[in-house]
Amino acid sequence: MKEPPILWEEEIEVRYVETDQMGVVHHTYVLIYFEIARTALFKNFIKSVMGQVLNLVISTYIFQDLTP
């Protein structure tokens, strides 16, 4: 039986300096946000599986643009 994928959602506050004059996040910050979420995932996930052997691969990340 195939294990279900692990999904993680992290809320990240966008700072003014990371946007252009139209209030749109500059594309160079997207991977920084991904790294923040990935770090939070591992901090929380590792706590729940201490002592187990893990083989983890991040195969996909999805960026969803939410407008205010």
N, C-alpha and C positions, 0 to 999 in steps of 0.2 A: 504494500500500500504506500502510495506516494505521500510524503509529508506536505501539509499545506504551506504556502509561502508565508514568511514572517513579514507582516506589514507594520510600518512605523510611521507615525505622523508627529511632527514637531512644529510647534508654532514659533515663528521667528519674527521679531519686530524689525521692520525695515527702517533704517535711519535715513534722515533727510539727505545726508551726504552721498548715499548710495543711489539716488535718483537723479534724473535729468530735470530740465525745467518744466516738463509736462507731468512730472510725478511718476514716471515709469522707471522701474529698477533697471540699472545698466546690466547688460548681459554678463559682464565679468564677475558679478557677485553671485550668480546662480550656483556655481560650484562651491563657493565659500559657504553658502547656505546649506548645500548638500553635505559638506563636511561637518558642519555644526550638528545637523540631524543625525548623521552617521555616528558621530561621537556619542550623542545622547542615547542612541539605540544600543550601542555596545555597553555603555555604563549601566543601563537598566537591564539589558538582556543577560549580561554576564553575571549579575547578582542572582538571577533565578536559576542558573545552571552551573554554579560553582562545583568543581570537582568532576565534571563530565568532559569528555573529549568532544570538541566541536570542529566541524569542517564547514566553514561558512564562506560563501561566495556572494558578493553583491553583483547580480547580473543585470539589473535594470534599476534605473531611478526615473521617477516621473515628476516633472515639475508642472504644477497646476497654477496658472495665473489667475489670481482672484482680484477682481476689481472692487474698490470700496463702494 
